[in-house]
Amino acid sequence: MLMCRDLARIGSDYIDGQLSTADNFSVKRHLLMCRHCRSFIGNLRESAQLMKGHSDYHLDEEYLRRLESSIDEALKG
């Protein structure tokens, strides 16, 4: 069974359609039962749309690596 922490790790891949059929099914099943993760995925989708709207702006690669590392650390916590 997929846990909230697991969904947080693969949420972007879910939104981008990059999960296997089995993982995609697990996410959908979890979202049916968890309103917090539904909210999380909704916010993630909106954030992705905002970023696409500003796609001409490019973030520094080092900044992105530090941001990803910080998010990973927060999820471990």
C-alpha positions in Angstrom: 0.0 0.0 0.0 1.3 3.4 -1.0 1.9 5.8 1.9 1.7 9.6 1.9 5.5 9.9 2.1 5.9 7.6 -0.9 3.4 9.7 -2.9 5.3 12.9 -2.0 8.4 11.3 -3.6 6.7 10.3 -6.8 4.1 13.1 -7.2 5.9 14.9 -10.0 6.4 11.7 -11.9 2.7 11.0 -11.5 1.7 14.4 -12.8 4.1 14.1 -15.7 2.7 10.7 -16.6 6.1 8.9 -16.1 4.9 6.2 -13.7 4.4 2.5 -14.6 0.8 1.4 -14.9 1.1 -0.4 -11.5 2.5 2.7 -9.7 -0.1 5.0 -11.4 -2.8 2.7 -10.1 -1.4 2.8 -6.6 -1.3 6.6 -6.7 -4.9 6.8 -7.9 -6.0 4.3 -5.2 -4.2 6.3 -2.5 -5.7 9.6 -3.8 -9.2 8.1 -3.5 -8.6 7.6 0.3 -6.4 10.5 1.2 -7.7 14.1 1.0 -4.3 15.5 2.1 -2.6 13.9 -0.8 -5.3 15.0 -3.2 -4.6 18.5 -2.0 -0.9 18.0 -2.4 -1.2 16.7 -6.0 -3.6 19.6 -6.8 -1.1 22.1 -5.5 1.7 20.4 -7.3 -0.2 20.5 -10.6 -0.9 24.2 -10.1 2.7 24.9 -9.3 3.8 23.0 -12.5 1.4 25.1 -14.6 2.8 28.3 -13.1 6.3 27.2 -13.9 5.3 26.3 -17.4 3.9 29.8 -17.8 7.3 31.2 -17.0 9.3 28.6 -19.0 11.5 31.3 -20.6 13.0 31.9 -17.1 15.8 29.4 -16.4 16.9 28.6 -12.9 20.5 28.0 -12.0 21.3 24.2 -12.0 23.2 24.4 -8.7 20.2 26.1 -7.1 17.9 23.4 -8.4 20.2 20.7 -6.9 20.2 22.4 -3.6 16.4 22.8 -3.6 15.9 19.1 -4.5 18.3 18.1 -1.7 16.4 20.3 0.8 13.1 18.8 -0.2 14.5 15.3 0.1 15.8 16.0 3.6 12.5 17.5 4.6 10.7 14.4 3.4 13.0 12.1 5.4 12.2 14.1 8.6 
